[in-house]
Amino acid sequence: MSDRPPPQPDLPGLAFSEAAARNRDPILAQLRAHLPPEAAVLELASGTGQHAAHVAAACPGWFWQPTDVDAGALQTIPARCAGLPNVAPAQRLDVCRDPWPGLEGQTGGWTAVFAANLVHISPWAVTPALMQGAARVLAPGGWLLLYGPFVVDGEPLAASNAAFDASLRARDPAWGLRRLADLQAQADAAGLQWHGRQVMPANNLFLAWRRPH
Ligand SMILES: C[S@@+](CC[C@H](N)C(=O)[O-])C[C@H]1O[C@@H](n2cnc3c(N)ncnc32)[C@H](O)[C@@H]1O
């Protein structure tokens, strides 16, 4: 256990994720390590909008399109991102069902599709839909970047991740930590090329694939 006090909400009254407050800087560092100074990023499952707000404020050269399927999230995101000129109005996007937004006025497609903490807190069908959708909307050479806890064959699962997996499955049997090998099979089917993974704090990973040039 950490002795540090839990992060405090940045804006009173708005939905707030302590986890997002803790992991926002490591995620920002990975996004910066992968993306050029000018980029257009489609974020899936933006949730509370904390990543959108933090990243867009830190990287004014990035155009950020937040999305989520949840009506509450679609109200929270614009409230949290108010005043950030590089954040587009939040759009409803059910990864499995809705048409994915294109990039207005540009033909090449998104520089990156980014999602944090989506594939384990949604049914498995979201993962193949995510891979297929990203392959459709990314620019050639564009990045699919995923953050969260994953199961890696041949590597021990941290006790905290095993407990988290059990708690997710108890909440919804369709949820649960995903095997990186299963994600890779879906990425292969979508024609996305594996780039690599970074170890993140608290037994999370940052995963990267690219649409071929
Ligand atoms: C655990 S939250 C993660 C939020 C944020 N990305 C973060 O890391 O703090 C999971 C999010 O996934 C969204 N979600 C679940 N199923 C989805 C789907 N089929 N399409 C789009 N978003 C979905 C939920 O509405 C929720 O906002």
The ligand as a Gaussian input file, in Angstrom:
#p B3LYP/6-31G(d) Opt

LIG

0 1
 C      -13.117000       1.842000     -16.796000
 S      -13.794000       3.082000     -17.807000
 C      -12.286000       3.793000     -18.467000
 C      -12.418000       5.255000     -18.690000
 C      -11.121000       5.977000     -19.082000
 N      -10.633000       5.511000     -20.349000
 C      -10.066000       5.798000     -18.014000
 O       -9.095000       5.080000     -18.226000
 O      -10.219000       6.399000     -16.941000
 C      -14.438000       2.149000     -19.175000
 C      -15.145000       3.014000     -20.202000
 O      -15.445000       2.190000     -21.325000
 C      -16.657000       2.637000     -21.882000
 N      -17.180000       1.570000     -22.753000
 C      -17.617000       0.351000     -22.400000
 N      -18.044000      -0.320000     -23.478000
 C      -17.860000       0.485000     -24.555000
 C      -18.129000       0.356000     -25.940000
 N      -18.694000      -0.746000     -26.455000
 N      -17.800000       1.377000     -26.763000
 C      -17.258000       2.514000     -26.238000
 N      -16.993000       2.709000     -24.934000
 C      -17.298000       1.700000     -24.092000
 C      -17.497000       2.945000     -20.638000
 O      -18.603000       3.767000     -20.940000
 C      -16.464000       3.597000     -19.733000
 O      -16.451000       5.006000     -19.905000

